[in-house]
């Protein structure tokens, strides 16, 4: 059991590293893309066709990968006024109930996102000429990362809203 926990924690830390790297690169690319969009459209009066589609793709991936990364770091909005007033045993039970609701919610969103990818699988983005699924895949991918982080937290007996020990 200890070996499985170590393996899961090792894998999660590798995934977290990749998420952080991806977020930094995507944010940098989005900033450069938007800068070029403003520069060419408003200053040079020669708009670039691809910048709007690229910005949409980058933003979708930033939202969903960023949400998974935020889940791990307990940076999502949590209302804990009632939770903090509960006795420790009730807090634990409430924590597991919230964990279950979060897991079901992100699994549902992953399924909805996966269905969206399938329903638009033949669509091509008009300017970039790449499959539209490059953008729509962001939702199920981000939700799958959230499910993974939630399951590892539960395996480590940590609740979704718990801040990390420093």
C-alpha positions as CSV (number, residue, x, y, z in Angstrom):
1,X,0.0,0.0,0.0
2,X,2.9,2.3,0.8
3,X,4.5,1.6,-2.5
4,X,1.3,2.5,-4.3
5,X,1.0,5.8,-2.4
6,X,4.6,6.6,-3.2
7,X,4.0,5.8,-6.9
8,X,0.8,7.9,-7.0
9,X,2.5,10.9,-5.3
10,X,5.5,10.6,-7.6
11,X,3.2,10.6,-10.7
12,X,1.1,13.5,-9.3
13,X,4.2,15.6,-8.8
14,X,5.4,14.9,-12.4
15,X,2.0,15.8,-13.7
16,X,1.9,19.0,-11.5
17,X,5.3,19.9,-13.0
18,X,4.0,19.5,-16.5
19,X,0.9,21.4,-15.7
20,X,2.9,24.3,-14.4
21,X,5.2,24.3,-17.4
22,X,2.2,24.1,-19.7
23,X,0.5,27.0,-18.0
24,X,3.6,29.2,-18.2
25,X,4.2,28.4,-21.9
26,X,0.5,28.8,-22.8
27,X,0.3,32.1,-20.9
28,X,3.4,33.4,-22.6
29,X,2.1,32.3,-26.0
30,X,-1.3,34.0,-25.3
31,X,0.3,37.2,-24.3
32,X,2.5,37.3,-27.4
33,X,-0.5,36.3,-29.6
34,X,-2.7,39.1,-28.1
35,X,0.2,41.6,-28.4
36,X,0.5,40.7,-32.1
37,X,-3.3,41.0,-32.5
38,X,-3.3,44.5,-31.1
39,X,-0.2,45.6,-32.9
40,X,-1.2,44.4,-36.4
41,X,-4.9,45.3,-36.1
42,X,-4.8,48.8,-34.5
43,X,-1.3,50.1,-35.2
44,X,-0.4,48.6,-38.6
45,X,-4.0,48.3,-39.8
46,X,-3.2,44.8,-41.2
47,X,-5.0,42.3,-38.9
48,X,-3.5,38.8,-38.6
49,X,-6.2,36.2,-39.3
50,X,-4.9,33.5,-37.0
51,X,-4.6,35.4,-33.7
52,X,-8.2,35.2,-32.7
53,X,-8.5,31.4,-33.2
54,X,-5.1,30.8,-31.5
55,X,-6.2,33.0,-28.5
56,X,-9.4,31.0,-28.1
57,X,-7.5,27.7,-28.1
58,X,-4.8,28.9,-25.6
59,X,-7.4,30.4,-23.3
60,X,-9.5,27.2,-23.2
61,X,-6.5,25.1,-22.3
62,X,-5.3,27.7,-19.7
63,X,-8.7,27.6,-18.1
64,X,-9.0,23.9,-17.7
65,X,-5.4,22.9,-17.0
66,X,-5.2,25.9,-14.6
67,X,-8.4,24.7,-12.9
68,X,-6.8,21.3,-12.3
69,X,-3.6,22.9,-11.0
70,X,-5.7,25.2,-8.7
71,X,-7.6,22.2,-7.4
72,X,-4.4,20.6,-6.2
73,X,-3.3,23.8,-4.5
74,X,-6.7,24.3,-2.9
75,X,-7.0,27.7,-4.6
76,X,-10.7,27.3,-5.7
77,X,-13.3,29.3,-3.9
78,X,-14.4,27.4,-0.8
79,X,-17.0,28.4,1.7
80,X,-15.8,27.0,5.0
81,X,-17.7,29.1,7.6
82,X,-20.0,26.2,8.5
83,X,-17.2,23.6,8.0
84,X,-15.0,25.4,10.5
85,X,-17.8,25.5,13.1
86,X,-18.2,21.7,13.0
87,X,-16.6,19.3,15.4
88,X,-13.6,17.4,13.9
89,X,-15.5,14.2,13.3
90,X,-18.3,16.1,11.4
91,X,-15.7,18.0,9.5
92,X,-14.2,14.8,8.3
93,X,-17.6,13.4,7.2
94,X,-18.4,16.7,5.5
95,X,-15.0,16.8,3.8
96,X,-15.6,13.3,2.3
97,X,-19.1,14.4,1.1
98,X,-17.7,17.4,-0.6
99,X,-14.9,15.3,-2.1
100,X,-17.5,13.0,-3.5
101,X,-19.6,15.8,-4.9
102,X,-16.5,17.4,-6.5
103,X,-15.4,14.0,-8.0
104,X,-18.9,13.4,-9.5
105,X,-19.1,17.0,-10.8
106,X,-15.7,16.9,-12.6
107,X,-16.5,13.4,-13.9
108,X,-19.7,14.7,-15.3
109,X,-18.0,17.7,-16.9
110,X,-15.3,15.4,-18.4
111,X,-18.0,13.3,-19.9
112,X,-19.9,16.3,-21.3
113,X,-16.6,17.6,-22.7
114,X,-15.7,14.3,-24.2
115,X,-19.1,14.2,-25.9
116,X,-18.5,17.7,-27.3
117,X,-15.2,16.6,-28.7
118,X,-16.9,13.7,-30.4
119,X,-19.9,15.7,-31.7
120,X,-17.6,18.2,-33.4
121,X,-14.9,15.7,-34.4
122,X,-15.1,16.6,-38.1
123,X,-15.0,20.4,-37.7
124,X,-12.0,22.3,-38.9
125,X,-11.1,25.7,-37.7
126,X,-11.4,28.0,-40.7
127,X,-8.2,30.0,-40.4
128,X,-5.7,27.7,-38.8
129,X,-7.1,24.7,-40.7
130,X,-6.7,22.3,-37.7
131,X,-9.4,20.2,-36.1
132,X,-11.7,22.1,-33.7
133,X,-11.2,19.3,-31.3
134,X,-7.8,20.9,-30.4
135,X,-9.9,23.5,-28.6
136,X,-12.7,21.4,-27.3
137,X,-10.4,18.7,-25.9
138,X,-9.3,21.1,-23.3
139,X,-12.4,20.6,-21.2
140,X,-12.3,16.8,-20.8
141,X,-8.5,16.8,-20.5
142,X,-8.6,19.4,-17.6
143,X,-11.5,17.6,-15.9
144,X,-9.6,14.3,-16.2
145,X,-6.6,16.0,-14.4
146,X,-9.0,17.3,-11.8
147,X,-10.4,13.7,-11.2
148,X,-6.8,12.4,-10.9
149,X,-5.9,15.0,-8.3
150,X,-9.1,14.4,-6.4
151,X,-8.5,10.7,-6.3
152,X,-4.9,11.1,-5.2
153,X,-6.1,13.5,-2.4
154,X,-8.6,10.9,-1.3
155,X,-6.0,8.2,-1.4
156,X,-3.7,10.4,0.8
157,X,-6.6,11.2,3.2
158,X,-6.6,14.8,2.2
159,X,-9.8,16.7,1.3
160,X,-10.2,18.8,-1.9
161,X,-10.5,22.1,0.0
162,X,-7.6,21.4,2.5
163,X,-4.7,23.7,2.1
164,X,-1.3,22.0,1.6
165,X,0.9,21.6,4.6
166,X,4.0,23.9,4.3
